[in-house]
Amino acid sequence: MASLSPANLYVFKDPSFYVPSTSSPDLSRPSVLRTRNIVCSKAVSGEINQTHLRFRSPSKRNLKLQASVEPSKLSKELNNEKLETATATEGGSDLFDEIKQRFLNFKKHVYMQNLEHFDKLANAQAPEFMVVACADSRVCPSSILGFQPGEAFVVRNVANMVPPYESGPSETNAALEFAVNSLKVKNILVIGHSKCGGIRALMSMHDDVETSSFIGSWVAVGMNARVRTKAATTRLSFDRQCSHCEKESVNCSLVNLLSYPWIEEKVKGGELSIHGSYYDFTECTFEKWTLDYKESNFEEGGKFAVKNRAFWC
């Protein structure tokens, strides 16, 4: 694909640009400035005094005494809150300063150097790829495969699974529908990976056991991959069984893709290709294969054929 050639790639000067962050600012603490306005405002002070009158009915003398004592108490509380707020702000400052620098680096070295490209993206997107990848923080398709803005429509979930059509709506099949029917992508790529926690959870489940957890309910989508793995790897260690299932689940997702009528129709007509892949981040290798629809027979014996297998290391 021309858009993925080395000459057309936008090189990020700072590799740390891709490092994700899960932190968010603390918006629950009241503003110090707002608190100070409440204390100093005559109107608000009047409301506070009236409130005291309703509940306590104090004498004028008591009101004067209370007025002379409470500002000191409130001032002390305000200073304590100001200190706590400052500490909280300083704690998150370094983190977002770093993210800010990454953004500015992106803007200077990528966005400003490719204004024409980003102007086109502002009006429309026409990605060649739809990518289904794991939500694992160690597996970022844009970092691994160099996808640039506008080249891949990406959905990420636990264990990079594609549920079958009959399973009902989810964010994954909604993304598939949009990518295939609206964006008209030409390729769907499912990326599995090493040491997948979702697959390990799947392999740890018991047969025919219902689970109330969100993770358990989701990874149960890959139960067919688990059954096939158990049947083929009974003598292997649990870790090696998990490694086997990481690839088997990708193939199950490819089969599940064909359960969507509008996907199978386009694959059958040659308008859409579906690919499986496996990223081993412990060795930094990447394996890729393409489903051979013509040679596969899912109705009689469940024959699954692949072509164009490649191994990059």
C-alpha positions in Angstrom: 0.0 0.0 0.0 1.5 3.3 -1.1 0.5 5.2 2.0 2.5 2.9 4.2 5.8 3.2 2.2 8.8 4.4 4.2 8.9 7.6 2.1 5.4 8.6 3.2 5.7 7.8 6.9 5.7 10.7 9.3 8.6 10.2 11.7 7.9 11.1 15.3 11.1 12.7 16.7 10.3 11.7 20.3 9.6 8.0 20.7 7.9 8.6 24.0 5.0 10.2 22.1 3.4 6.9 22.1 3.5 6.2 25.8 -0.1 6.2 27.1 -1.3 7.7 30.3 -4.2 6.7 32.5 -4.1 9.6 34.9 -6.8 12.3 35.0 -6.9 15.6 36.8 -8.7 15.9 40.2 -11.7 18.1 39.4 -13.5 17.3 42.7 -11.7 19.8 44.9 -13.3 23.3 45.2 -11.4 26.3 43.8 -9.4 28.2 46.4 -10.3 31.5 44.7 -14.0 30.6 44.8 -13.8 29.9 48.5 -12.0 33.2 49.2 -14.8 35.1 47.4 -17.4 33.4 49.6 -15.6 34.4 52.7 -15.0 38.0 51.6 -18.3 38.8 49.9 -20.6 41.0 51.9 -23.7 39.6 50.3 -22.7 36.0 51.0 -21.6 37.0 54.6 -25.0 38.4 55.1 -26.6 35.1 54.0 -24.3 33.3 56.4 -25.3 35.6 59.3 -29.0 35.1 58.5 -28.5 31.4 58.5 -27.0 31.6 61.9 -30.0 33.7 63.1 -32.5 31.1 61.8 -30.8 28.2 63.6 -29.3 29.8 66.7 -31.2 33.1 67.2 -28.2 34.7 68.9 -28.1 38.1 70.4 -26.3 41.0 68.6 -23.4 40.7 71.1 -23.1 37.0 70.2 -23.2 37.9 66.5 -20.3 40.4 66.9 -18.3 37.8 68.9 -19.0 35.1 66.3 -18.1 37.5 63.5 -14.7 38.2 65.2 -13.9 34.5 65.8 -15.1 32.7 62.6 -12.9 34.6 60.1 -9.8 33.3 61.9 -11.1 29.8 61.9 -12.2 30.0 58.2 -8.8 31.6 57.3 -7.0 28.6 58.9 -9.2 26.1 57.0 -8.7 28.1 53.8 -4.9 28.0 54.2 -4.9 24.3 54.9 -7.1 23.7 51.8 -4.8 25.9 49.7 -1.8 23.9 50.8 -3.6 20.6 50.0 -4.7 21.9 46.6 -1.2 23.1 45.8 0.3 19.7 46.7 -2.3 17.9 44.6 -1.6 20.2 41.6 2.1 19.8 41.9 1.8 16.0 42.1 0.0 15.9 38.7 2.0 18.8 37.1 5.0 16.8 36.0 2.9 14.1 34.4 0.9 16.5 32.3 3.9 18.7 31.5 5.4 15.7 29.9 2.2 15.0 27.9 2.1 18.6 26.9 5.6 18.4 25.5 4.7 15.3 23.6 1.7 17.1 22.0 3.8 20.2 21.2 6.4 17.9 19.6 3.7 16.2 17.5 2.4 19.5 16.4 5.8 20.9 15.4 7.3 17.8 13.8 4.3 16.0 12.4 1.2 18.2 12.1 2.9 21.4 10.9 5.1 19.5 8.5 2.1 17.8 6.9 -0.6 20.5 6.9 -2.0 19.4 3.5 -2.5 15.9 4.7 -4.2 16.9 7.9 -6.4 19.4 6.0 -7.7 16.5 4.0 -8.3 14.5 7.1 -10.3 17.3 8.6 -12.8 16.8 5.8 -12.9 13.0 5.5 -11.2 9.8 6.4 -10.6 6.9 4.0 -8.5 4.3 5.9 -7.3 1.1 4.1 -7.3 -0.9 7.3 -9.7 -1.8 10.1 -7.6 -3.0 13.0 -8.9 -5.1 16.0 -6.2 -5.0 18.7 -6.0 -5.7 22.4 -6.4 -3.0 25.0 -3.1 -4.1 26.6 -0.9 -1.0 27.1 2.0 -2.9 25.6 0.4 -3.4 22.3 -0.1 -0.2 20.3 -0.8 -0.8 16.6 0.4 2.7 15.6 3.7 2.2 17.3 4.2 -1.4 16.2 3.2 -1.1 12.5 3.7 2.6 12.0 0.1 3.5 11.1 -0.2 7.2 10.6 -3.3 9.4 11.1 -5.9 8.4 8.6 -4.5 5.0 7.7 -6.2 2.7 10.1 -9.6 2.6 11.9 -8.8 1.0 15.2 -10.9 -0.7 17.9 -9.3 -2.2 21.0 -10.8 -4.6 23.5 -9.7 -7.2 26.0 -7.9 -10.1 24.2 -8.6 -8.5 20.7 -11.7 -10.6 20.2 -14.4 -10.4 17.5 -17.8 -11.6 18.8 -20.0 -13.6 16.4 -22.8 -11.7 14.7 -25.6 -13.4 16.8 -24.0 -12.3 20.1 -25.7 -8.9 19.8 -24.5 -5.3 19.7 -21.1 -4.3 21.2 -18.6 -1.6 20.6 -16.6 -4.0 18.4 -19.2 -5.0 16.0 -20.5 -1.4 15.8 -17.0 -0.3 14.8 -16.9 -3.2 12.2 -20.2 -2.0 10.7 -19.0 1.6 10.4 -15.6 0.6 9.0 -16.9 -1.8 6.4 -20.2 -0.2 5.4 -19.4 3.5 5.8 -15.6 3.8 5.4 -15.3 1.0 2.9 -12.1 -0.4 4.3 -10.3 -3.0 2.2 -8.6 -4.9 4.9 -9.5 -6.1 8.5 -6.5 -7.0 10.6 -6.9 -8.8 13.9 -3.7 -8.5 16.1 -3.1 -11.1 18.8 -0.1 -10.8 21.1 2.1 -12.6 23.6 1.4 -12.8 27.4 -2.2 -11.8 26.9 -4.0 -11.5 30.3 -7.4 -11.9 28.6 -6.4 -15.2 27.0 -4.9 -16.4 30.3 -8.3 -15.6 32.0 -10.0 -17.5 29.3 -7.8 -20.6 29.7 -8.3 -20.5 33.5 -12.1 -20.7 33.2 -14.0 -24.0 33.7 -16.2 -25.5 31.0 -19.8 -24.3 31.0 -19.4 -22.1 34.0 -21.3 -18.8 34.0 -19.5 -15.8 35.4 -20.8 -12.5 36.8 -17.7 -10.5 36.0 -17.4 -8.3 32.9 -14.0 -9.8 32.0 -15.2 -13.4 32.3 -18.4 -12.7 30.3 -16.3 -11.0 27.5 -13.5 -13.5 27.2 -16.1 -16.3 27.0 -16.5 -15.1 23.4 -13.3 -17.1 22.7 -14.5 -20.4 24.3 -14.2 -22.2 21.0 -10.5 -21.3 20.9 -10.1 -22.6 24.4 -11.7 -25.9 23.6 -9.6 -26.4 20.5 -6.4 -25.4 22.4 -7.2 -27.8 25.3 -7.7 -30.7 22.8 -4.5 -30.0 20.9 -2.1 -29.2 23.8 -3.1 -31.5 26.7 0.6 -32.4 27.3 1.9 -28.9 27.3 2.4 -26.5 30.2 -0.3 -24.0 31.0 1.9 -21.1 29.8 2.5 -22.9 26.4 -1.2 -23.6 26.2 -1.9 -19.9 26.6 0.6 -19.1 23.9 -1.2 -21.5 21.6 -4.6 -20.1 22.4 -3.4 -16.5 21.7 -3.1 -17.5 18.1 -6.1 -19.8 18.0 -8.3 -17.1 19.3 -7.2 -14.8 16.4 -8.4 -17.5 13.9 -11.7 -17.9 15.8 -12.1 -14.1 15.4 -11.5 -14.4 11.6 -14.2 -17.1 11.4 -16.5 -14.9 13.5 -16.0 -12.0 11.1 -17.6 -14.1 8.4 -20.7 -14.5 10.5 -21.5 -10.9 9.6 -23.5 -11.1 6.3 -22.1 -7.8 5.0 -18.5 -8.8 5.7 -18.8 -12.3 4.1 -20.5 -10.7 1.1 -17.6 -8.4 0.5 -15.0 -11.1 1.2 -16.7 -13.4 -1.2 -16.8 -10.7 -3.8 -13.1 -9.9 -3.4 -13.8 -6.4 -2.0 -12.5 -7.1 1.5 -9.6 -9.2 2.9 -9.4 -10.4 6.5 -6.0 -11.0 8.1 -4.7 -12.5 11.3 -1.5 -11.6 13.0 0.5 -12.2 16.2 2.9 -9.8 17.9 5.4 -11.3 20.3 6.7 -8.4 22.3 9.1 -10.5 24.3 11.1 -11.3 21.1 9.8 -8.4 19.0 8.6 -10.5 16.1 5.4 -10.2 14.1 3.6 -13.0 12.2 0.8 -12.4 9.7 -1.5 -14.5 7.6 -4.6 -14.0 5.4 -7.8 -16.0 5.4 -8.2 -17.9 2.1 -11.9 -17.8 1.7 -12.0 -19.9 -1.5 -10.1 -22.8 0.0 -11.9 -22.7 3.3 -15.1 -24.7 4.0 -16.8 -23.8 7.2 -19.9 -25.8 6.7 -18.4 -29.2 6.0 -15.8 -30.1 8.6 -14.8 -26.6 9.4 -11.8 -26.4 7.1 -9.8 -23.2 7.7 -7.3 -22.2 5.1 -4.8 -19.4 5.1 -2.4 -17.9 2.6 0.3 -15.2 2.3 1.8 -16.2 5.7 4.8 -14.1 6.7 7.1 -13.8 9.7 8.9 -10.6 10.4 11.8 -10.5 12.8 
